[in-house]
């Protein structure tokens, strides 16, 4: 198990809670072939609770030369990865403070980040280039710069200035405002500035021999201007640029499409882009993703979608990593669907299901964040997260789903949110109660395993839907399930609402069915076991007509349908659709004819009630 290293004890955390970070200014020297770093970092903060000690995190292997507080040197003490700056006086609530730390040393700590280490030099096995890069997720920013690693304390802005050899380029966050030549040396200083809120682990650098390939995206929602896409590509191998350029070019279409579906790219005033870095996978550093896998469509889509989910809105704790990774994984589906077509998207969803089904237990919500591998579990966090987001879309419908995502992003813009806040926001936007859905799919473990028995004559389908969980901790999943009924010349899909481990349904149908498929469009993460004809259901088909019955005909209906009481009595009939919505209400004594041509094809119900009976009658509208 790859554990998160303990850095701050309760005392240190309380000290760091006494201030709010509003600014990071990194002014450092770094080269592409070494993890040696030197320079200074300024932490600008507002005091929240009176304090005479300023506590921050920094790799114990880095030597601190001095610490300055508002332009005065102060003494300090260190305990492992925690530093305590002893302030010159007691600072009161609301006071502004600038702590400037001068430091140097080797910033590399082996295997402390989600992907490798927080500060690494590596050589590309594919292209041959060497680069230095940072990977600070989840809690490895302290490896290379002094910081406060609290997810909910985003800095309002950050400057990242990096001095390096003139043969290098440096990629980072925000806009490149200048490249200064250091007189009398072979050094240059890259000066990046972002004025958007940024979380500590999203601040990044990449140092390498790069060429700059820049193009522009033109989202229709931003008609007054374009969005710059800056790409730092390995330059030593001439094949690199020609090979990956067509793939990078697709990012403009992705950015435009995502802006249409979930709102304008949130950092549109600065840029988006990529720095090529020799490690497996990608990292969604704010406004400039680090990755070598620029030829992978779904990876490019995943990291770009992170700019909304992960950067613009960040998970408020690592227990809520779904906000970052589950939603970004579903961004892959959205990009494929919009730019490659439905079949390509469905193939990706089937792949996600196959991977997620391997995790027969475990929840999307991460109860224990000590294990980095559990936080970033591919089966649960990424693939189950994507699959369950797809189910949420199925429940809401496209219009509500995308508008609800936009409302959530707007509500928590440049801030943090957890699964709880996500649920409440989606409920507010959609008007739907999603309590059972989130309890079953986000917090509980496993997924449903469906079984079914059926019998069909030329009047009805008798259908028994059964389920058990993949683990004994799994709940009964009450998500509506689509079931397809077919024969060689007939095909209909009906939505069922399971409530128990075994639910029985009787559907009026004048076709004899010989094929049944559960969840034919892969909306729900599930495993389907046996589906079989069961002649024990035959007794359900025998007529049980008495004088209290209400009859319904014809079924299926096309333009009209009749309700007929065998025994004349005052009766109320409420028309309900498959989702349980009331559409109309009728009163009659003996018989009534009801027009149905305005109804969409599908399954409907009449809730019949009178002094003799209370029951539901189903019918199909052709």
HELIX and SHEET records of a PDB file:
HELIX    1   1 UNK A   10  UNK A   16  1                                   7    
HELIX    2   2 UNK A  141  UNK A  143  5                                   3    
HELIX    3   3 UNK A  200  UNK A  202  5                                   3    
HELIX    4   4 UNK A  220  UNK A  222  5                                   3    
HELIX    5   5 UNK A  238  UNK A  262  1                                  25    
HELIX    6   6 UNK A  297  UNK A  306  1                                  10    
HELIX    7   7 UNK A  318  UNK A  323  5                                   6    
HELIX    8   8 UNK A  325  UNK A  339  1                                  15    
HELIX    9   9 UNK A  342  UNK A  356  1                                  15    
HELIX   10  10 UNK A  372  UNK A  375  1                                   4    
HELIX   11  11 UNK A  378  UNK A  384  3                                   7    
HELIX   12  12 UNK A  385  UNK A  396  1                                  12    
HELIX   13  13 UNK A  398  UNK A  411  1                                  14    
HELIX   14  14 UNK A  419  UNK A  430  1                                  12    
HELIX   15  15 UNK A  435  UNK A  438  1                                   4    
HELIX   16  16 UNK A  439  UNK A  443  3                                   5    
HELIX   17  17 UNK A  535  UNK A  541  5                                   7    
SHEET    1   A10 UNK A  51  UNK A  57  0                                        
SHEET    2   A10 UNK A  82  UNK A  91 -1                                        
SHEET    3   A10 UNK A  72  UNK A  79 -1                                        
SHEET    4   A10 UNK A  63  UNK A  69 -1                                        
SHEET    5   A10 UNK A  96  UNK A 106 -1                                        
SHEET    6   A10 UNK A  36  UNK A  47 -1                                        
SHEET    7   A10 UNK A  19  UNK A  29 -1                                        
SHEET    8   A10 UNK A 157  UNK A 165  1                                        
SHEET    9   A10 UNK A 187  UNK A 194 -1                                        
SHEET   10   A10 UNK A 175  UNK A 181 -1                                        
SHEET    1   B 4 UNK A 119  UNK A 123  0                                        
SHEET    2   B 4 UNK A 130  UNK A 134 -1                                        
SHEET    3   B 4 UNK A 206  UNK A 208 -1                                        
SHEET    4   B 4 UNK A 169  UNK A 171 -1                                        
SHEET    1   C 5 UNK A 210  UNK A 217  0                                        
SHEET    2   C 5 UNK A 227  UNK A 234 -1                                        
SHEET    3   C 5 UNK A 272  UNK A 276  1                                        
SHEET    4   C 5 UNK A 289  UNK A 291  1                                        
SHEET    5   C 5 UNK A 282  UNK A 283 -1                                        
SHEET    1   D 2 UNK A 313  UNK A 315  0                                        
SHEET    2   D 2 UNK A 415  UNK A 417  1                                        
SHEET    1   E 4 UNK A 502  UNK A 508  0                                        
SHEET    2   E 4 UNK A 460  UNK A 469 -1                                        
SHEET    3   E 4 UNK A 448  UNK A 456 -1                                        
SHEET    4   E 4 UNK A 526  UNK A 533  1                                        
SHEET    1   F 3 UNK A 490  UNK A 496  0                                        
SHEET    2   F 3 UNK A 481  UNK A 487 -1                                        
SHEET    3   F 3 UNK A 515  UNK A 518 -1                                        
SHEET    1   G 3 UNK A 550  UNK A 553  0                                        
SHEET    2   G 3 UNK A 560  UNK A 565 -1                                        
SHEET    3   G 3 UNK A 591  UNK A 595 -1                                        
SHEET    1   H 4 UNK A 582  UNK A 588  0                                        
SHEET    2   H 4 UNK A 571  UNK A 577 -1                                        
SHEET    3   H 4 UNK A 602  UNK A 609 -1                                        
SHEET    4   H 4 UNK A 614  UNK A 621 -1                                        
END                                                                             
